[in-house]
Amino acid sequence: KAVPCRVEFNGSLYDLSPLHLEHGYWDALVPSDSTYRYMINVCGAVDNFKLNKSANCSNGQTAVCQVGKPAHEGMSGVYSAGSSLSSPIGLKDGLLEIRLSNGDQCHHNHQHVRSTIIQFECDPLQTGAPEFQAETECEYHFLWRTRYACAQ
């Protein structure tokens, strides 16, 4: 189920809906030495991702799926790093921002759950893709340079 992807700030309209994939996901750009891959959908859930029968993120709610490379950690190596049901669009430091919370339990601090922040930067020349930036206490940060973050 898609959630609203259009927002207005200071009289300017922003529309991230072209980044929502009805079937599938965006494969985030990560450093070559990363031990994880991230499958992301905007304003909706990741669809059609299954590592195997028991390890999949196609539950209708997961917007960010974290997968170990290879999947060796824990039981399945596949984790929700944020729910699509918690994604209002905000504006922070001039960038559009989506905060996705309510993911699976954090592996190194069981008092936290995984969550994701995606910041969108206006780049009129590209659709772009999410780029992994950092992780702190199971909060994953991505930057996405895209034409859809430009005011209309």
RAURZI-V917414 format. One line per field, one symbol per residue. ss: DSSP state (A for helix, B for strand, O for the rest). phi: phi as a letter, one per 30 degrees, with the letter a starting at -180 (. if undefined). psi: psi as a letter, one per 30 degrees, with the letter a starting at -180 (. if undefined). Layout:
ss: ???
phi: ???
psi: ???
//
This chain:
ss: OOOOOBBBBOOBBBBOAAAOOOOOOBBOBOOOOOOBBBBBOOOOOOOOOBOOOOOBOOOOOBOBBBBBOOOOOOOOOBBBOOBAAAOOBBBBOOBBBBBBOOOOBOOOOOOOBOBBBBBBBBOOOOOOOBBBBBBBOOBBBBBBBBAAAOOO
phi: .dcebcbcbhiccbbcedddcdbjaccddbedcdcbcbcbbchlcdbicbdaeccbcdcibdcbccbdcddbdidcibbdclcddbbddbbbhicdbcccciddeddcaddccdbbbccccdbdcadiadcdcabbhicccbbbdaddcddc
psi: kklkgklkkhgkkkjgfffkkejalkjkkllfgkgllkkklkhllkkhjkeaefjlgigffkfkkkkkjljfkaefgkkkgkkfghhkklkkhgkkkkkjahalkkfgjffllklkkkkkkkjfflealkkkelkkhgjkkkkjjlffgkk.
//
